[in-house]
Amino acid sequence: MYRIALKMLVGDRGKYLGLVMGLTFAALLITQQSSIFTGLMTRTYSFINDLSQPDIWVMDPKVQFIDDVKPLQDTQLLRVRGVTGVEWAVPLYKGLLKARLEDGNFQIVNVLGLDDSTLVGGPPVMLRGKLADLRTQDSIIVNDVGAATRLAKKPAQPGGRPIPLDVGDVLEINDRRAVVVGICRVSRTFQSQPVIYTTYNRATTFAPRERKLLSFVLVKAADGVDPGKLAQRISDNTGLAAYTARQFKDLTFDFYMKNTGIPINFGIAVMLGFLIGTAIAGQTFYNFTLENLRYFGTLKAMGTTNGVLLRMIVLQALLVGIQGFGLGIGGAALFGYLMRGTQLAFRLVPEILLLAGGAILLIVVFSALISIRKVMKLEPAIVFKM
Amino acid sequence: MSTNGIAVSLTGVTKAYGSGSSRVQALRGVNLEVHLGELLMLVGPSGCGKTTLISVVAAILDHDDGEIKVFDRVLKSMSQVEKTRFRGTHLGFVFQAYNLIPTLTVAENVAIPLLILGTRRARALKRAGDILEAVGLGDKLGVLPAALSGGQQQRVAIARALVNDPRLIVCDEPTSALDAETGRLVMDVLRRSALSEERALIIVTHDNRIFSFADRIARMDDGRIILVEPQVATS
């Protein structure tokens, strides 16, 4: 009987394709928009991810997220180093500065100043040059995307492709000479400015003159010390805010969730996908059942129980649900793959597959329920009137 | 199993639809017997209760009062699940509009009653092929119903009604959508293939061209059997 159910469904090509397409569209929209949302939100704390060495980030208590830098006095570094359980603590400068390009244009860049002696906090992947090259005079390391786009040099011929910034090229940051000694790869950030690494002391010379220039103190917990407890101790002893990397990511994530329109914009798109999918699939499936009511009635008259009919309808709904889900997430994955070289934030994680799967399941359950109700209440005697 | 040669007996059967001022009394105390080996036609004007009568006899509609026995089983005493199983094992149906599932092949349509009973697919299709052969459609097993003429579709429906070897076949206007010659052909198939000493047929019809195929004709009017007569000549 289940084969009959499938043939009843697949045989009606128009409705079958309509159902699968409706569910595909819903799964595609839900998966794609959720993946872009996840990609964007991941970018908000990608810089914290890239710095894997420190356990704890120490900052001004008023800091709300990673890019909300409220500088500290350099002496705070020494206070943090004095807290029991700290293996090491190093300074980090983070700030947006103006870089003057070869053609005279200016570009805002995200400058990171690493501890001069240890260079803790360097880029995760070096494509050209070495991190240690930062110890040479006026040196900077530029991320590959920034070097190839916003910091790229003018094309050799008009209309040609810009020439990526490379090792040996020179920039001016706040009127100071900066020589590119390496090209690195970093995770894309939310603000998407070029990222420039240099040493802490050099960064403070690039930065406009201010009394406080220390952005963060990066801390490693000693062996056997719980980072969470150590963060609390640093906070208690210094009056500064100290977060584990996980806590700082959450703080940043929560800030963007609460203070930007990102969640509501993407939430609306995801909800729209769900509602459109429900409307199309629910309506089409119900129409399919209505048009087949005579045959369901015939089957009932010939001795098919309500239980078998129920399972037939559930099977039909599950088939189109699985197909729509598969095509939808396949389409979303293909979209993500095709856009991999662009600035689009796209991150398809297993949780999104679960979300899309759950949404499609809800849609097909709803569609099946309204149809099942109709068939269960069907009087088999109706077959003599049709 | 009937031991007295009576397939169906109705005593004082009533059935009403609706309630209050919209109540319609469809059956008003019907008494009737249908014998094994008999083809009984139910005739009468539209709205006289013919379809309601075969619906209650076929256990697809509950009657209000009176007693219906089908092969000595009292329908009123059966649960809905028992009635469903009873229909699957004892009854065959032929509908005016054939009710063949358009996306299934002819053989698959015919095999449905066996599949409902849990027969293996291959065996059900084999049996369907044999029955289709018997009704002259052995070369149409793999085609879809839409590719057949009306008369051929009704013969498929007859094959479907016969495939599980039911002991009672109820037919609702089996020839009303067919021309006279095709109607006679279908009735010939029905009578030749379906009727046996162990089986009874009840046919609801308006079509006086096929009255000659009946063993008896029960005339209904206003929810009552007003006359039961042996076969009459067609007018």
Contacts between the chains, C-beta under 8 A, distances in Angstrom:
chain1	res1	chain2	res2	distance
A	1	B	115	5.6
A	1	B	116	6.7
A	3	B	121	7.1
A	4	B	101	7.2
A	4	B	104	6.4
A	4	B	108	7.0
A	4	B	112	6.9
A	4	B	115	6.9
A	7	B	101	7.9
A	7	B	103	5.2
A	7	B	104	5.6
A	7	B	108	7.3
A	8	B	101	6.2
A	8	B	103	5.5
A	8	B	104	7.5
A	10	B	103	7.4
A	11	B	102	7.0
A	11	B	103	2.3
A	11	B	104	7.4
A	12	B	103	6.3
A	294	B	97	7.6
A	294	B	99	6.0
A	295	B	99	6.7
A	295	B	101	4.9
A	298	B	93	7.5
A	298	B	95	7.2
A	298	B	99	4.3
A	298	B	101	7.7
A	299	B	112	7.0
A	299	B	116	7.2
A	300	B	60	7.7
A	300	B	84	7.5
A	301	B	58	7.2
A	301	B	60	5.1
A	301	B	87	6.5
A	301	B	93	5.7
A	302	B	87	6.6
A	302	B	88	6.5
A	302	B	91	7.9
A	302	B	93	6.3
A	302	B	112	6.5
A	302	B	113	5.3
A	302	B	116	5.9
A	303	B	84	5.6
A	303	B	85	6.5
A	303	B	86	8.0
A	303	B	87	4.6
A	303	B	88	2.3
A	303	B	89	7.2
A	303	B	91	7.8
A	303	B	113	7.0
A	303	B	116	4.8
A	303	B	117	7.1
A	304	B	84	7.4
A	304	B	88	7.7
A	304	B	116	5.2
A	305	B	81	6.8
A	305	B	84	5.4
A	305	B	85	8.0
A	308	B	116	7.7
A	379	B	60	7.4
A	379	B	61	6.9
A	380	B	60	4.0
A	380	B	61	7.8
A	381	B	55	4.2
A	381	B	60	4.7
A	381	B	61	4.1
A	383	B	60	7.6
A	383	B	93	7.4
A	383	B	95	6.0
A	383	B	99	6.2
A	384	B	51	4.8
A	384	B	54	7.0
A	384	B	55	5.9
A	384	B	95	7.0
A	384	B	96	7.8
A	384	B	172	4.8
A	385	B	51	7.0
A	386	B	95	7.8
A	386	B	97	6.2
A	386	B	99	7.4
